[in-house]
Amino acid sequence: MAVDRLQGLLSRFSVSARMFHSGPLCGITDIDDNGLGQLHLVRRGPLEVRHAGEVVRVDEPSLLFYPRPLAHRFLSDATVGADMACANLAFGGAVSAPVRSDAHHPIARSLPPFLCLPLAALPGAAPVLDLLFDEAFAQRCGRQVLVDRLFDAVLVLLLRHLLDSGHIKDGPLAGLGHPQLAKALVAMHDEPASPWTLETLAARAGMSRSRFAEVFAQVVGETPAAYLAQYRITLAKDALLRGEGLERIAQQVGYGSAAALSRAFSGACGVSPREWRAQ
């Protein structure tokens, strides 16, 4: 049976979307850095996008993806505008919570700061997009909840496409696109509490210990031990945001006790888990 490269990440990490606009955007529209990512779906252009000194012209129905916070500006015809549906994205935490998306989220940190993709280039997305636009531009009961979930579905289709197309060249998602490294990464994602070692992970990948360590560092950008430690801490953060207790979290992410988790967490974040949650 084929390994599902995204299941472990998507089941363990919260990625939430909430639509904040649907309809035409006319003239100049500024999207400030609100600590969240954004996913914009352009149903009808043209549209000019500006951010960080870059200018992108959009002339066909397209997806504009900002996985991490980045202020940007839209410029469209002042009269007819551009038809768009826009959602905030939170990687690691609720989109409504007063916290910034976690920069260490293994999905968010694997992605480029901006991606523009024609909607027609996203395999299998047409029925989802048709329903999303239909609901977003209407005023029906349950509209917000339904559209938010459809944005979630578009995001999964986008991540699948990026994995399959080899568009991502480095980071955890690039590792998931590697036929051997993916086996070790999926094992870590699915079983974070297991006592993984370089030897056991290399065996999962079907590689020698030295070759596995070399290729993992080249593709993912860090050692297997460093990735696993950061993955466990990021899982702990997500659980803390859900209000779970330290002892329970410690068992879930591979630490023997709340004290051991607190030491590792403080070493990685500079504050204790309780202080981090209070902040």
N, C-alpha and C positions, 0 to 999 in steps of 0.2 A: 504494500500500500504506500502511495506517495506521501512524503512528509509535508504537512501544512506549515509553511515557513512563517506565516503571519499569526496563526492561531494563538500561540503562546503569548506573544506580545499584546495582541488585541484583547485577549481574555484577562490578562493580569493588569494592564494599564488602562486607566480611564482616558479616553479621547472623546471629548464632547463638543457638539456643534450647536450653535443657536443663531438662527436667522435674525438679522437686525435691519435688513432693508429688502424690499422687493418693489420693482417698478422702475420707471425711468430715472436716471441721474442726468441732470442738465447742467451745462457749464462746468464750473470748477468745483470738485468735491474733494476735500481733504480727509483722509483716514489717519488719525493720530495713533501713536504707539500707546495702546491701552494695556500692554502686558500680555496680549493674546495674539495668536495667529489669525489669519483670515483666509477664507475660501470664497472667491467671487466667481459667479457664473454669468457670463455675458450672453444673453439671448439674442441681442441685436446691437450692433455697433453703428458706426465706428467709434473707437475709443482710444484715447492716448493715456498711457500709464507712465508715471514718473516716480522714481524713488532712488535715493542714494546716487544721484548723478546719472542714472540710466533712464532712457526714454524708449518705450515699447509701443508700437502701433498695433492695434487690434482691429481687424477688418472683417472677421468672421466669428461665429459663435465660439466662444473659448472659455477655458478655465484658467483663472489666475489664482495661484496658490502661494500664500505666505505662511510657511509652517512656524516661523518664529516672529516675534513682534518686529515690525518695520513700518515706519510712517510712509505713506504713499499718497499720491494725488492722481485723480482721474480728471481728464478734460474731454468733454463731449460737446456736441452741438447745443447751444444755449436754448434752442426752441424744442427740438424733438428729443434730444438726449440719447442715452443708450439704455436699453432695457436690461436690468440686472437683478439677480438674487444674491445676497451677500450674507455670510455667516461668520461669526467669531468662532475660533477654535481654541480649546484648551487641551494641551497635552500634559496630563498629570494634574488632575484637579477639576473641579466643576467650573464651567464657563461663567457661571454667575458669582463665583467666589472671589473675594478681593485679594487674590494672589496672582502672581505672574505664572505663566506656563513654565514648567520645569525645563531649564536649558539642558539637563542631563537625560531627559526622556529619550530612550534609544531610537524612537522613530523620528522625533523632531530634530535631533542632532545629526541624523544621517542625511538630511535633505538639504538641497541648496536653499539660499534665502528667498529665492523667487523662482517660480515656474509658470510658464505660459504654454498651454496646450490646447489645440483646437478640440472642441467637443467631439467632432467626428473621429478623432484619433484615439478615443478612449474606448477600448473594446467592451461590448456588452452594455454600455451605459445608456443607450438611446431610450429604452422604456423608462428607466429610472429618471432620467432628465426630463422626459416629457411629463411624467407625473409630478415631478418637483416643480417645474415651471407652472403647470396647470394649477396646482395647489397654492403656490407662492403668490400668484397674481390674482387669486380669487379671495373671497371672504366667506369661508365656510367654517363651521364649528370644528374644533380640533386641528385647525390649520397649522398652528405653530408647532405643536408636537409632531405632527406628521412630517412637515417640511424639515424639521431638525433631524429626524431619523433618516430622511432621504439624503440629507447632506452627509450624514454618517456613511450611508451606503456608497455615495459618490467617492468619499475619501478612501474607502476600502478598495473600490475599483481602481482608483488612481494608484494606490500603493502596490496593488497587484501588477498593474501595468508597468510601473517603474522597476519592479523586481524582474519581470519577464523580459523587459526590453533592454536590460543592462544599462539603463540611463544613469544609475547611481554608481559612481566609481570608487568610493571609499566610505568607511563607516560601517555600522552594524547592518544596514540594509544591503550594502555591497557584499558583506559577508554572507548574508542570507541568499544572495544571488550566486554564490560560489557553490558548486555541487558538493564539495567535501566539507568546507567550513560550515555550511548550513546545517549539517547533521550535528555538529558540536554546539552551535549556537541554539538550535532548537532544543537540544537536551538541556542546556542551561536555562533557557526560557521556561521550559515545561517543568523542570525539577530544580528550582533554585536552592532548595534546602539540602540537596545531595552534597556529599563531601567531594566535590570535583577536584581533581588534580590535573596537572598537565598531561600525565600519562593516560588517565581515563578519558579525557577529552580528545586526545590524539587518537585513541582507539576508536572512539565514536566516529571520528572523521575518516578513519581508515588510512591514517598517515603516520609516519614516524614522529617521535617526540620533537626532534629538532626541526624537521620540515614543517610540522604543524605550527610550532611557535613562530617560525620565520614567516610563513604565509599569512598567519593570523595577524601579526603585527603589520605586515605590508598592506593588507586589504582593510582591516578594521581600524588600524591606526593606533593600537595599544596592545599590550600583552593580554593573553587570556585571563590571567589572574586579576589584572587591573579592570578589565571589562566586567568580570564576574562580581568583583567587589562593588563597582559602581552600579551595576544592575541591581544587586541586593539592596543597596542604600536607596536607590530610586524606587524600588518596590516598597521599602519601608516608608518612604515619604508618602507614597500614594495611600498606603494603609493608614498612616497617621491622619491624613486629610479626611479619611472615612470615619475617624474616631475610634479605631481599634486600639486595644491595649498593648503595651510594650511586650509583655511576655508572649502573647499570642503572635505578634508580629515577628519576634525573634525566632520562634519555631518555624514560621512560614518561610523566612528568608535565609535560614541556614546558620543561625547563631544559637548557641546552647542556652542562653539566658538573656533576660532583659539587660543585665549589666554588660554582657559581652556586646550586645547590639549598641548600647549607649556609648561604649568606648569606640567602636568602629564608626559610629555615626558622628561622634564629636571629632574624631580624627579627620573625617572626610569633609565635614560641614563647618567645623569651628564652633558649633553649639550642640547642646544635648538634644535628643528627640523632643523632649517636653518644651525646651526653649524654642526650638524650630516651629513646633506646632503653635505655640503661643504667639509667635511673631506673625 
